[in-house]
Amino acid sequence: MNITLSVDEQVAQRAREAAQKMGKSLNQVVRDYLEQLAGVALRGQQWSQFEERCLNSGAKLDGWKFDRDEANER
């Protein structure tokens, strides 16, 4: 998909120079950022779904508490 952005010419030039220092094109830097942004949103959504399932599971611990020594038994 192609996306058109409007930015100040000086901003675009400085961004292009920064991308070049990273050995990338400005296009690649923007693509990488968008992929990262989309991944962060997806992880947040997955975490919210997990949390909701946990809260609505009806599971009970019946007074059980985490015991560090028990967890480290081998």
C-alpha positions as CSV (number, residue, x, y, z in Angstrom):
1,M,0.0,0.0,0.0
2,N,1.3,3.5,-0.8
3,I,0.8,6.3,1.7
4,T,1.2,10.0,1.0
5,L,2.4,12.2,3.9
6,S,2.6,15.9,4.1
7,V,5.6,17.2,6.1
8,D,7.7,20.4,6.1
9,E,10.5,20.2,3.5
10,Q,13.2,20.8,6.2
11,V,11.8,18.1,8.4
12,A,11.9,15.6,5.5
13,Q,15.4,16.5,4.6
14,R,16.7,16.1,8.2
15,A,14.8,12.8,8.4
16,R,16.3,11.6,5.2
17,E,19.8,12.5,6.4
18,A,19.2,10.7,9.7
19,A,17.9,7.6,7.8
20,Q,21.0,7.7,5.6
21,K,23.2,7.7,8.7
22,M,21.4,4.5,9.8
23,G,22.1,3.0,6.4
24,K,18.4,3.1,5.4
25,S,16.1,5.1,3.2
26,L,13.5,7.4,4.7
27,N,10.9,5.1,3.2
28,Q,12.4,2.1,5.1
29,V,12.6,4.0,8.4
30,V,8.9,5.0,8.1
31,R,7.9,1.4,7.1
32,D,9.8,0.0,10.1
33,Y,8.2,2.5,12.4
34,L,4.7,1.6,11.1
35,E,5.4,-2.1,11.5
36,Q,6.6,-1.5,15.1
37,L,3.5,0.7,15.9
38,A,1.2,-1.9,14.5
39,G,2.9,-4.7,16.5
40,V,2.6,-2.6,19.7
41,A,-1.1,-2.1,19.2
42,L,-1.6,-5.8,18.5
43,R,0.3,-6.8,21.7
44,G,-1.8,-4.4,23.7
45,Q,-5.0,-5.8,22.3
46,Q,-3.8,-9.4,23.0
47,W,-2.9,-8.5,26.5
48,S,-6.3,-6.9,27.1
49,Q,-8.0,-10.0,25.8
50,F,-5.9,-12.2,28.0
51,E,-6.6,-10.1,31.0
52,E,-10.4,-10.2,30.3
53,R,-10.3,-14.0,30.0
54,C,-8.4,-14.3,33.3
55,L,-10.8,-12.0,35.1
56,N,-13.9,-13.8,33.7
57,S,-12.6,-17.3,34.1
58,G,-14.2,-18.0,37.4
59,A,-11.0,-19.7,38.7
60,K,-10.5,-19.6,42.4
61,L,-7.2,-19.9,44.3
62,D,-8.9,-20.9,47.5
63,G,-6.4,-19.1,49.7
64,W,-3.3,-20.3,47.8
65,K,-0.5,-17.9,47.8
66,F,2.8,-17.9,45.9
67,D,5.5,-19.7,47.8
68,R,9.0,-18.8,46.6
69,D,10.7,-21.9,48.1
70,E,8.0,-24.2,46.7
71,A,8.5,-22.6,43.2
72,N,12.2,-23.2,43.4
73,E,12.1,-26.9,44.4
74,R,13.8,-29.2,42.0
